[in-house]
Amino acid sequence: MKIKTVDFINEEMILIDQRKLPVEKVFFKTKNYKEGIFAISDMIVRGAPAIGIVGAYTVYLAAKEFENIDKNDFFYKMNLACKEISKARPTAVNLMWAVKEQKKIIKKYENQDISFICKKLLENANEIKKEDIKINKNIGNYGNELIDKNATILTHCNAGALATAGYGTAIGVIRSAHLSGKNIKVFADETRPRLQGARLTAFELVEEGIPATLISDSVAATLIRDKKIDLIVVGADRIASNGDTANKIGTYMLSEIAKKFEIPMYIAAPISTIDFDIKNGKEIIIEERDKSEITHIKGVQIAPKEIDVYNPAFDVTPAENITAIITEKGILYPPFEESISKLMKK
C-alpha cells in the first residue's frame, strides 16, 4: 500500500483525512497536541494501530508545546495532556498503550533536560510507527497459513493500511494471501454507519487489485448460509485477556452467524491490542457516537430529527465465537486464557 496514513515531517504530523476518502485525498496537518486529539476523536484517523501511532506523536507535540516552561510544570502539564490524549477515544486500547509507552520515556529521562526528553519522545514515536509495519507483515504471514487456495473471505470495517502505519492487520492477511497467488476473493461489508468498508476497505482492495465485491451489511448472513464464504477475518480495537474482542459494531452479529454455520472467525491484531489488565469483554468501555452518524449521510438527512438514536461504535465478540487470534508472534487458539497468558511471559 503506497498510502502513508501517518507521517511526521518538520514538526508536523500529516494525516490522510479518512473522512474524505474515497472521493478526495486530503491531508490534515497537526502542529499541536490539541489538533492531534481532534484528529483522533473526529476520526480523521481511525483504526486501533493508527490511533496508537498518532497518540504517540501527539504526546511528543504536547512536550514540544511545554518545552520552555519550568521542569516541574512540564511534568504536571504532561501528565494532564497524557490523560486527555488517552481519552480521545475510549475503546481502542492501542491509544492507551502508546501513551503509556511515551510516559515510560518521560520517566526514564526525567533527570535530563526537557529538550532531550522531547527528542527521545519523537524517536520513540518514530519507532512505534516503524515497528507497526513490521508487525503487520508478520500478522499477514501467519494469517496466510490459515487461508486455502481459491478461498472466499468476508471482512468487516477497515483493518488495512489506512488503519495502521501500513499493510494492515485483517487486510494484511488478505494482502499476503493475494500476493502469494492463492486466487482469493473478498466480500467487504459496507460497515454502517460510517461506511468504512465502502469508503476505505473497498478503496484499498481496488488499489491493490484484489478481486472484491462490496455488500451491504445485511447481505452477509445470506452469503454465509449459502456457503459462499469460507472464512471471516476482521481486526480488533481491544482484546480482553480471555479473548473477548471489541471491534466495529456488527462484528458480534457476524460471529454468531459464523458459529451457527461453522465458518471460521479470525481476529487479526497486534499484541498491543490485547488489554492484559481486563479479564473479559464486560470491562471494555464501548464508545457511543453522535446520533447524526445514523440520521445523516454526508450531511444529508435520511431520518426524522426527532427520532431517538442508539449509536455504539463497537460491540464485543465473545471468545467462544472466535476460531483464532492472529498476532505478530503467532496464531493463538482457544482456550485463550492460556494462549494469551503465555504471551505475557515471553
C-alpha positions as CSV (number, residue, x, y, z in Angstrom):
1,M,0.0,0.0,0.0
2,K,1.6,3.2,-1.1
3,I,-0.6,5.4,1.1
4,K,1.1,6.9,4.2
5,T,-1.6,7.0,6.8
6,V,0.6,8.9,9.3
7,D,3.7,10.9,8.5
8,F,5.7,13.3,10.6
9,I,7.8,16.0,8.8
10,N,9.3,19.3,10.1
11,E,7.4,19.2,13.4
12,E,4.1,18.5,11.7
13,M,2.0,15.3,11.9
14,I,0.5,14.7,8.4
15,L,-2.6,12.5,8.2
16,I,-4.8,11.4,5.4
17,D,-8.2,12.7,6.3
18,Q,-10.1,9.5,6.2
19,R,-13.4,11.3,6.4
20,K,-13.0,12.4,2.8
21,L,-12.0,9.1,1.2
22,P,-12.5,7.8,-1.4
23,V,-13.8,10.9,-3.2
24,E,-11.0,13.2,-2.1
25,K,-7.4,12.6,-0.9
26,V,-6.9,15.4,1.6
27,F,-4.2,15.8,4.2
28,F,-4.8,17.1,7.7
29,K,-1.7,18.6,9.4
30,T,-1.4,19.0,13.1
31,K,1.2,21.3,14.8
32,N,0.0,20.9,18.4
33,Y,-1.4,18.2,20.7
34,K,-4.9,19.6,20.7
35,E,-5.1,19.1,17.0
36,G,-3.8,15.6,17.4
37,I,-6.6,14.9,19.9
38,F,-9.1,16.3,17.5
39,A,-7.8,14.1,14.7
40,I,-8.4,11.0,16.8
41,S,-11.7,12.0,18.3
42,D,-13.2,13.2,15.0
43,M,-12.0,10.1,13.1
44,I,-9.7,11.9,10.8
45,V,-7.5,8.9,11.7
46,R,-9.1,5.6,12.8
47,G,-8.1,2.0,13.3
48,A,-6.6,1.0,16.6
49,P,-2.9,0.7,15.5
50,A,-3.0,4.0,13.6
51,I,-4.7,5.7,16.6
52,G,-1.9,4.4,18.8
53,I,0.8,5.9,16.4
54,V,-1.0,9.2,16.3
55,G,-1.3,9.1,20.1
56,A,2.5,8.7,20.4
57,Y,3.2,11.6,18.1
58,T,0.6,13.7,19.9
59,V,2.4,13.2,23.2
60,Y,5.5,14.5,21.6
61,L,3.6,17.5,20.3
62,A,2.5,18.2,23.8
63,A,6.0,18.0,25.1
64,K,7.3,20.4,22.4
65,E,4.5,22.8,23.4
66,F,5.6,22.8,27.0
67,E,9.4,22.6,26.3
68,N,10.3,26.1,27.5
69,I,8.5,26.1,30.9
70,D,9.7,25.2,34.4
71,K,10.5,21.5,34.6
72,N,8.1,20.7,37.4
73,D,5.4,22.5,35.5
74,F,6.4,20.4,32.4
75,F,5.8,17.2,34.2
76,Y,2.5,18.4,35.6
77,K,1.2,19.6,32.3
78,M,2.4,16.4,30.5
79,N,0.5,14.3,33.0
80,L,-2.7,16.2,32.2
81,A,-2.0,16.1,28.5
82,C,-1.4,12.3,28.5
83,K,-4.7,11.8,30.3
84,E,-6.5,13.9,27.8
85,I,-4.9,12.1,24.8
86,S,-5.7,8.7,26.3
87,K,-9.4,9.7,26.5
88,A,-9.7,10.9,22.9
89,R,-11.3,7.6,22.0
90,P,-12.1,5.2,24.9
91,T,-12.3,1.7,23.2
92,A,-9.1,1.4,21.2
93,V,-6.5,0.1,23.7
94,N,-3.6,0.9,21.3
95,L,-4.0,4.5,22.2
96,M,-3.7,4.0,25.9
97,W,-0.8,1.6,25.2
98,A,1.1,4.2,23.1
99,V,0.6,6.9,25.7
100,K,1.9,4.6,28.4
101,E,5.0,3.9,26.3
102,Q,5.6,7.6,25.9
103,K,5.1,8.1,29.7
104,K,7.8,5.5,30.2
105,I,10.2,7.6,28.2
106,I,9.4,10.7,30.2
107,K,10.0,8.7,33.4
108,K,13.2,7.2,32.1
109,Y,14.8,10.5,31.2
110,E,13.2,12.7,33.9
111,N,16.6,13.9,35.1
112,Q,17.6,15.1,31.6
113,D,16.8,18.4,30.0
114,I,13.3,18.8,28.6
115,S,14.7,19.2,25.1
116,F,16.4,15.8,25.5
117,I,13.1,14.3,26.7
118,C,11.4,15.7,23.6
119,K,14.0,14.2,21.4
120,K,13.5,10.8,22.9
121,L,9.7,11.0,22.7
122,L,10.0,11.7,18.9
123,E,12.4,8.9,18.5
124,N,10.1,6.5,20.3
125,A,7.0,7.6,18.3
126,N,9.0,7.0,15.1
127,E,10.0,3.6,16.3
128,I,6.4,2.7,17.2
129,K,5.4,3.6,13.6
130,K,8.3,1.7,12.1
131,E,7.6,-1.4,14.2
132,D,3.9,-1.3,13.3
133,I,4.6,-2.1,9.6
134,K,6.9,-5.0,10.6
135,I,4.2,-6.3,13.0
136,N,1.5,-6.1,10.3
137,K,3.6,-8.0,7.8
138,N,4.2,-10.8,10.4
139,I,0.4,-10.9,11.1
140,G,-0.2,-11.2,7.3
141,N,2.3,-14.0,7.0
142,Y,0.9,-16.0,9.9
143,G,-2.7,-15.4,8.8
144,N,-1.8,-16.6,5.3
145,E,-1.2,-20.0,6.7
146,L,-4.9,-20.2,7.5
147,I,-6.2,-19.5,4.0
148,D,-6.7,-22.1,1.4
149,K,-6.3,-21.5,-2.4
150,N,-9.4,-20.1,-4.0
151,A,-10.9,-19.1,-0.7
152,T,-13.6,-16.5,-0.4
153,I,-13.1,-14.2,2.6
154,L,-15.5,-11.9,4.3
155,T,-14.3,-8.8,6.2
156,H,-16.0,-6.1,8.2
157,C,-14.9,-2.5,8.6
158,N,-11.4,-1.4,7.7
159,A,-8.3,-3.1,9.2
160,G,-6.0,-2.3,6.3
161,A,-3.1,0.1,5.6
162,L,-5.4,3.1,6.4
163,A,-6.0,1.6,9.9
164,T,-2.2,1.2,10.6
165,A,1.1,2.6,9.6
166,G,0.9,0.5,6.5
167,Y,0.0,-3.0,5.2
168,G,-2.8,-3.7,7.7
169,T,-4.0,-6.4,10.1
170,A,-7.0,-8.2,8.7
171,I,-6.4,-6.7,5.2
172,G,-2.7,-7.5,5.7
173,V,-3.8,-11.2,6.0
174,I,-5.8,-10.8,2.8
175,R,-3.0,-9.0,1.1
176,S,-0.5,-11.7,2.0
177,A,-2.8,-14.4,0.6
178,H,-3.3,-12.4,-2.6
179,L,0.4,-11.8,-3.1
180,S,1.2,-15.5,-2.6
181,G,-1.0,-16.3,-5.6
182,K,-3.9,-18.1,-3.8
183,N,-6.5,-16.7,-6.1
184,I,-8.7,-15.4,-3.3
185,K,-11.9,-13.4,-3.5
186,V,-13.2,-10.9,-0.9
187,F,-16.6,-9.7,0.2
188,A,-16.4,-6.4,2.1
189,D,-19.3,-5.2,4.3
190,E,-20.1,-1.5,3.7
191,T,-20.0,-1.1,7.6
192,R,-22.7,1.3,8.6
193,P,-23.0,3.9,9.9
194,R,-19.6,5.5,8.8
195,L,-19.2,3.1,5.8
196,Q,-15.5,2.3,6.5
197,G,-15.9,-0.8,4.4
198,A,-17.4,1.0,1.4
199,R,-15.1,4.1,1.7
200,L,-11.8,2.6,2.9
201,T,-11.6,-1.2,2.5
202,A,-13.1,-1.2,-1.0
203,F,-10.7,1.6,-1.8
204,E,-7.7,-0.4,-0.6
205,L,-8.8,-3.6,-2.3
206,V,-9.3,-1.8,-5.7
207,E,-5.9,-0.1,-5.3
208,E,-4.2,-3.5,-4.7
209,G,-6.1,-5.2,-7.5
210,I,-7.6,-7.8,-5.1
211,P,-10.8,-9.3,-6.5
212,A,-13.5,-7.9,-4.3
213,T,-17.3,-7.3,-4.0
214,L,-18.9,-4.7,-1.8
215,I,-22.1,-5.7,0.0
216,S,-24.5,-4.1,2.4
217,D,-24.0,-5.4,6.0
218,S,-27.3,-7.3,5.9
219,V,-26.2,-9.4,2.9
220,A,-23.5,-11.2,4.9
221,A,-25.8,-13.7,6.6
222,T,-27.3,-14.9,3.3
223,L,-23.8,-15.4,1.8
224,I,-22.7,-17.4,4.9
225,R,-25.9,-19.5,4.9
226,D,-25.5,-20.3,1.2
227,K,-21.9,-21.5,1.8
228,K,-20.4,-18.7,-0.3
229,I,-18.0,-17.6,2.5
230,D,-15.0,-19.8,3.5
231,L,-13.8,-17.7,6.4
232,I,-14.2,-14.3,8.1
233,V,-11.2,-12.2,9.1
234,V,-11.6,-8.8,11.0
235,G,-9.4,-6.5,13.1
236,A,-9.8,-5.5,16.7
237,D,-9.8,-2.4,18.9
238,R,-9.4,-4.2,22.2
239,I,-9.0,-7.8,23.2
240,A,-9.5,-8.9,26.8
241,S,-7.3,-11.5,28.5
242,N,-9.9,-14.2,27.9
243,G,-10.1,-13.5,24.2
244,D,-13.3,-11.4,24.2
245,T,-12.8,-8.9,21.4
246,A,-14.2,-5.4,20.7
247,N,-14.4,-4.5,17.1
248,K,-16.6,-2.4,14.8
249,I,-20.3,-2.7,15.5
250,G,-21.8,-5.6,13.6
251,T,-18.8,-7.9,14.2
252,Y,-20.6,-9.8,17.0
253,M,-23.6,-10.4,14.7
254,L,-21.3,-11.9,12.1
255,S,-19.6,-14.1,14.7
256,E,-23.0,-15.6,15.8
257,I,-23.9,-16.4,12.2
258,A,-20.5,-17.8,11.5
259,K,-20.7,-20.0,14.6
260,K,-24.1,-21.4,13.5
261,F,-22.9,-22.3,10.1
262,E,-19.4,-23.4,11.2
263,I,-17.5,-20.8,9.4
264,P,-14.0,-19.9,10.9
265,M,-14.0,-16.5,12.5
266,Y,-10.5,-15.0,12.8
267,I,-9.3,-11.9,14.6
268,A,-6.1,-10.2,13.3
269,A,-4.5,-7.8,15.7
270,P,-1.1,-6.9,17.2
271,I,-0.3,-7.8,20.7
272,S,-0.6,-4.2,21.7
273,T,-4.4,-4.6,21.1
274,I,-4.6,-7.1,24.0
275,D,-5.5,-5.5,27.2
276,F,-3.9,-7.8,29.8
277,D,-5.4,-5.7,32.6
278,I,-9.0,-6.7,31.9
279,K,-10.5,-10.2,32.4
280,N,-13.3,-10.2,29.9
281,G,-15.3,-8.1,27.4
282,K,-17.7,-6.8,30.1
283,E,-14.9,-4.5,31.2
284,I,-14.4,-2.9,27.8
285,I,-15.9,0.6,27.5
286,I,-18.0,0.9,24.3
287,E,-17.8,4.3,22.7
288,E,-21.2,5.8,21.7
289,R,-21.1,8.3,18.9
290,D,-23.3,11.2,17.8
291,K,-26.8,10.5,16.5
292,S,-26.1,12.4,13.3
293,E,-24.0,9.4,12.1
294,I,-27.3,7.5,11.9
295,T,-29.7,10.2,10.8
296,H,-27.4,11.7,8.2
297,I,-25.1,10.6,5.4
298,K,-22.6,13.1,4.2
299,G,-24.7,15.8,5.7
300,V,-27.9,14.7,4.0
301,Q,-30.7,13.9,6.4
302,I,-32.2,10.5,6.0
303,A,-34.3,10.1,9.2
304,P,-36.6,12.3,11.3
305,K,-34.7,14.7,13.5
306,E,-36.9,13.8,16.4
307,I,-36.1,10.1,16.4
308,D,-34.1,8.7,19.3
309,V,-30.8,7.0,18.2
310,Y,-28.6,4.4,19.7
311,N,-25.2,4.5,18.0
312,P,-22.5,2.3,19.7
313,A,-19.3,2.4,17.6
314,F,-18.2,-1.2,18.7
315,D,-19.5,-4.4,20.0
316,V,-17.9,-7.3,21.8
317,T,-17.5,-10.7,20.2
318,P,-17.3,-13.4,22.9
319,A,-14.2,-15.7,22.9
320,E,-16.2,-18.8,22.3
321,N,-17.2,-17.4,18.8
322,I,-13.6,-16.8,17.8
323,T,-11.7,-19.6,16.0
324,A,-8.2,-18.0,16.4
325,I,-6.5,-14.7,17.0
326,I,-3.7,-13.9,14.6
327,T,-0.8,-11.9,16.1
328,E,2.7,-10.9,15.1
329,K,4.1,-13.7,17.3
330,G,1.9,-16.4,16.0
331,I,-1.7,-17.7,16.0
332,L,-3.5,-18.0,19.3
333,Y,-6.1,-20.8,19.8
334,P,-8.6,-21.5,22.5
335,P,-8.5,-21.6,25.4
336,F,-7.4,-18.0,25.0
337,E,-6.9,-17.5,28.7
338,E,-3.9,-19.9,28.3
339,S,-2.6,-18.8,25.0
340,I,-2.8,-15.1,25.8
341,S,-1.3,-15.7,29.2
342,K,1.8,-17.3,27.6
343,L,2.4,-14.1,25.7
344,M,2.8,-12.2,28.9
345,K,5.7,-14.5,29.9
346,K,7.6,-14.0,26.6
